[in-house]
């Protein structure tokens, strides 16, 4: 029968999940699984509701990335009200939404890197868990902790200015936006007191990249060799191949960089992507239909976006992108921990984009909403912090939602996260009879690289106990660790 290890819940992520690891009598890993143990029924909750409520309703999925759901639903509703896809809005409507979205990317990426990921980098995977947390970072690396807090705050202030509230705002509506910015609001972000201005945010973004690259040069065994495996990569790209976090066409490349999904219209995503259901998880397993369940799965998120894009249209981020690509000899990176590197490049890109938009007069004046011939079906895609986010709706003649299909970013990353867990477990637990805290955390480090939002719920503070039990072939408990 062998042994079974259970890690429940996984910590320093948003939401609840557990990991099970099966080991044979010789200490070899037989099976690893990342289980999503909560059920979320938003696809049914919204049925029967008026379509214009969708952008506000669905963002209740998450307290960390509500803007992503808000905008993805709004983009789907744009199609339904006849405003076209993401590039069909008025200049003010599109640019205000983009500013909102870059604020979301900036705050979410900052939260993840500084609060959730940096403790493992600063103190080590095997460090005492009493110090390996955000409080430890604040005590030992005060400047870094303050920088992370202030960067997240700046992003949230951008969200409040564009969406009305920092969490669960109402700014995006079908066909556009419900407000523009005043000169005073713009000046607050451009010329605010140090450090709360956009130039400081750009500088700190560069500093964060310098910190990571210095760490990488001294810890290549963690960043380069930890959970590396070949993967396909999928994201939106702009029609000219540039990185675009708000709108574009769907592109996928294989582990060697060959394009396997050729810049298709995401309104027809269902022609190319299928979802598999497995009995042991509430989260589905998406894959590219053409390549089947075994070979068609893919990675989304910051790393995938670096792997699919041809270039970045902001100068500082483009320079970092060129260094990233050169390090990987122009090929896609299949190293899970390079997700952090890519995430920091996107933080810098988002800061540059926010400055560009704040200097654009269109965000202060112009028509806010556009509508055309109404349709009964619409798809909205956006690059959320964690990856490509799909919202698909059908509406009946009474303006009620009759079908909703959501493929969230973490769902798209389901298979690669499982693969990362398996590889780390193979490396640290094969042949072991005693569970160490470091072994448990190593598995979690692999999951955290993907910044999963396991149930689209926020659990950033408070105690989240982790228990692993190890049983022998007679189902007798031989070791248990709790943290």
N, C-alpha and C positions, 0 to 999 in steps of 0.2 A: 504493500500500500504506500510506503514512503512517508514523507513528512509534508506538513502544510503550514505555511507562514501566512498570517493575515496582518496587514497594515491598515488600521482603520481608526480615525480618518486620516487622510493625507493633509498635512498642515502647510500653512503659509501659501494657500491658494484660495480662490473665491469659490465657496461651495463645498459640498461633501462628496467624498469618494473613498474607495478602499482598494487595496492591492492584495491579491492572493498569489502565493508562490508555492508550487508543488515540487518537492524534492524526492528523488528515489532513495533507496536504501544505501546507495553508494555515494550519496551527496551530490548527485548531478541534478541540475534544474530540468524538470520535465515540462512545466507550464507556468507562465505568468500572465496575470490579467489585471487590468485596471477596470474596476467596476464603478459605474455611476449609480448610486443607490437611492437617489431622490427622483421622483416623477414630477415633471412640469407639464401642465396641460394647456398652455397658452394657445395652441393651435385650435383647441376646442372652445376655450373661454371666449375668444373674440367672435365666434360664429353667432350671427344674429345681431351684432352691433353695427351701427351706421359706419360706413367706410371712413368717414372723416375723423372718427374717434381712434382709428388704428395707431397713428403716430404717438398718441398720448398713452394708449392702453399698453402697447407691447413693450414700452420701455420699462414697465414695472418688472420685467424679467430680471433686471439687474440694477444694482446701486453703484456699480463701478463703471459700466459701459452703457448707461441708458441712452446717451447721445447716439451711439451707433445704431441701436434698435429704432430710435426716434427717426433718424435720417433714412435708414433702409426702408422703413414703412412709408415714410413720406415720399420717397422716390417711387415706390410702387403705386402710391395714390396719385402721383403726378401723371402716370400713364393712364390711370382710370379716369381722371378729369380732363384728359386730352392735352396735357402740358408737355407731353413727350417724355424722353428719358432725361438723364442728369444734365445734359447740355442744352435742354430746351427751355429752361426758365429765363426770366429776365436777368440782366447782369447783376442787379441788386440781390435778387433772390438766390442765385447760384453762389455769389461771392459771400453773402452772409452765412449761408449754409456751410460753405467751405471753411470759413473762419471758425464757426462753431466746431466743425469736425477736427480741424487742426488743434484747437484747444483741447478737445477730448483726447486726441492721440498724445499730446504733450503731457497732460496730467496723468493719464493712465500708464504710459510708459515710465514716467518718473516714479509713480507709486510702486510699480513692479520692481524696477531696478534698484532703487534706493532702499525701499522698505522690505521687500520680499526676497530678492535675490542677493543683494550685497552682503548680508550676514554670512552666507556660505563662502563668498569670495574673500571677505576680510578676515574671517576667523578660521576658515577651513571646514571641510565636510565633517571631520571628526571632533570638532571643538565642543566644549561644554555647552549644552543647549541653553543653560541659564544666561550665557552671554551671546550666543549665536542667534540674535534676534534684533529687531529695530531699536530696542532700548539699549542693547549692547553697542550698536552702532552709534547712538547718540552719546553714550558715555565715553567711548574710545576714539571716535572719529566725528567730533562735534561739527566741524565745518561741512563735512560730507552730508551729515544728517540734516543740518539746516538748509543746505543747498537743495536736497531732495524735497523737503517740506515746502520751501518757497517756490520751487518750480511747479510742484503740483498745484499750489495755491494760485499761481499765475494762470495756469490752464483753466482752473475752475472759474476764475474771474472772467476769462474770455467767454466761457460757456454761459455764465450768468448774464453777461451783456448781450449775447446773441439769442439765447433761448429763454431768458426770463428768470430762470432759476439754475443753481449749480447742479441740482439733481432733479430729474423728471420735469424738464422745462416744456414749454409749449411753442417754441419759436417756429419750427417747421410745420407748415400746413399744406394740404394738397394744392399743388400748383405754385408753391413758393414759400414765403416767409411772412411773419406778421409784424415785423418791425425792422427799422434800420438803426444805425448808430448816430449819436450826436457827436459834434466836434469835441465836446468835453470828454465823452467816453473814449474817443480815439486818442486824445491827448494823454489821458490817464495811462494808457498802455505804451504809448510812444515815449512819453517824457516823464513818467511817474518817478517818485522818489526811489533812489537806489535801495534795495535791488529790484523793486517791482516795476521794471520797464523791459521792453522787448530786447534791447541791446544787451542787458545783463543776462537775459535768458539765453541768448545766442552764445554769449561768452561762457556761461556755465555749461551749456550743452557741449561745447568744445572741450571744456575741462573734464567732463565726464568721459568723453571718448579718450582723452589722454590718459586718464586714470585706468580705464579698461585696457588700453593697448599696453601700458606699462605692466599691468598685472598679467596680461596674456604672455608677454615676452618672458616672464619669470615663472609661469605656471602652465606651460603648454600641455602638460600631461592632463590637466583638468579641462582646459578649453578646447584642445584639439582631439583628445583621445577618449573623452567621456561620452558615451552613447553616440557613436558615429555609425551610420548605416545608410545604404543607398535608398533614395526616395525620389518619387516624382514631386514636383512643386507647382502649385496653382495660385494665381492671383489675377486681379484686374491690372491692366496696363493701359496707359493712354494709347490712342490709335497710332501714334508715332513711336511707341515702345517705351515711353518715359514712365517712371514711377508715378502713379496717380492714386492717392488714397481715397478719393471721393468718387471717381467715375472712370469708366473705360470699357474695354472689351476683355473677355476671359482668355487667358493664355496659360498653358501648362507646358513644363519642360520635364524631361526625364533626368536621371541622376548625372548624366553626362552633358546636359544642356541642350539636347535635341528637342525642338518644339513638337509636342505631341497633341496639343489642342491649339488650333491656329486662330487666335484673336477673334473668337466668335461673339455674336450678340448675346448678352446674358439674358435677354428676354426669352431665349430658347435654351436655357441651361438644362432643362429637363431632357433634351435630346442627347445630352452628353454625360450627364451625371445621374447615377442611381444610388439608392440608399439600401444597405443591408441591415436586417434586424438580427441580433443574436440574443439568446435567451438569458444571458448572465449580466446584461447591462441595459439600462433605460436609454442609453445613448446609441444612436445608429452609427453605421460604418459606411460613409460615402465612398464612391469609386467612379472612375471614368468607364463608362459602358464599353467602349471599344476594346479595353484591355482586360476586362473582367475583374472579379472580386480579388483574386490573388495578386494581380499585377497592376491594377488600376488605382489603388489607393494613393493618396498624395498628402503632402504637407502644405499648410497655409501659414500665414503670419509674416513677421518681419523678415525671417530668413528666406522664405519662399519669395517674397517680394524682391529681395536683392537678387535672387536667382533668376527671376523671370524678366525683370526690367532690363532695358538696354542702357538707360542712363537716368540721372536725376536732374531736374531742371532748376535747381538752386545751387549756386557755386560752391559753397562750403561743404554741403552734403555730397555733391558730385565728387569733390576731391577725396572725401572719405570713402565713397563708393569705389573709386578707382583703386584705392589702397586695398580695400576688401577683396575686390575681384583679382587684383594682382597676387594677393596672398594665396588665393586658390587657383592660380595659374589660368584665370579666365573661365574656369569651370564652376558649376554650382557647388556650393558648400553643402555637404551632407552631415555636418557636425552639429549636434543638437545645441551645444553650448555657444556656438556662433550666433544663436538666436539673440543672445544679449548684445553682441557686437552690432548686429543688424538693427536691433531695437534702439540703440543709442544713435545710430546714423539717422533713423527716422525721427528721433527727438530733435536733432539738429535741423533736419529738413522741415519739420513742423514749425520750429521757431522762425526759420527763414521765411516760410510761407505766411505765417501770421504777420510778420513785419510787412511783407509785400502787400497783403490784403489791407492792413491798417493804413497804408499809404495810398490806397486806391479810393478815389472819390465816390465810386459806385456804392460803397457800403453806407454812405450817408444820404443818398438820395436816389430816386428812381422808382419805377413801378415795382411793387412787391409780389404780385400774384399774376399768373397767366392761366387761362383755361381755354379748352377747345372742344372738340367732339368727344363725348364721353364714351368710354369703353367698359367692358365687363370684367376685364382681367388685366393685372399688371404685376410686374416683377421689379423689385428694387434690390440692387446689390451695392455694397459699400465695403471698403477695406477697414474693418474694425481693428483696434489695437492687436487683437489676438488672431486676426486673419479674415478671410473672405466671409461675409455674412449675407445669406440669402433670405429674402422675404418675398413670398409669392401669394397673391390673393385673387379670389374671384368674388364678384359682387352681383347680387340679383337685381331684378327690376325695381325692388323697393329700397335700393341703396344699402342693403344689408350684406355684410360679409358672409358668404356661404362656404368658402374654403380658404384655409390658410396653411401654408407650408413654410416652416422656418428651418433652415439649416444653419446653425450658429457656428461660429469659428471653431470652438472647441470640439464640436462634432466632427468637423472636417479633419481635425488633428487626432481623432480617436485612435486610428491605427498606428501612426508614428509614435504617439505617446505609449501605446502598448509595446511597441518594438523597443523604445528607449528603456522602459522598465525591464523588459526581458534581458536586454544586453547588460545593463548594470547588475541585475540579479545574478546573471551568469558569472560576471567578473568578481563580485564581492562575496557571494554566498555559496558558490560551488565548493563542496567538501567541508563546509563549516557545520559544527554541531552546537555552537553557542551564538546567540544573537547579540550583536553589539549595537549601541545607539548609532554609531557611525554607519553601520550597514543599513539601518533603517533610513537614515537621512540621505544616504547616497541614492537610494531609490527615489526619494522625494525630490532630490536635486534634479534628477532627470525629468521628472514631471513638471517641476517649477520652471524649467527652461522654456516651456511652451506657454507659460502664464495662463493656465487653464481657468476658465470660469465654469466649474463643473455643474452647477445648477443655476447659473446666472443669479447668484445670491452673494451677499457680502458678508464675510467673516474674517475681517482683518485684525480684530482685537479680541482679547479674551482667551480663555484656555480651551484648547482643542485637543483632548487627550488622544494619544496614539498608543495602541496596544498591538503587540505581535506575539503570537503563541506558536511554539514549535512542538509538533507531535511526532512520535516515532511510528513505525509501521503497524504497531498494535493500538494506535490511536491514544497512546499514553502521553500526557503532557511532560515534556522534558525541559522546556525553558520558556519563560515568559518575560517580556520587558514592557514596561509602561512608561510613557513620558508625557 
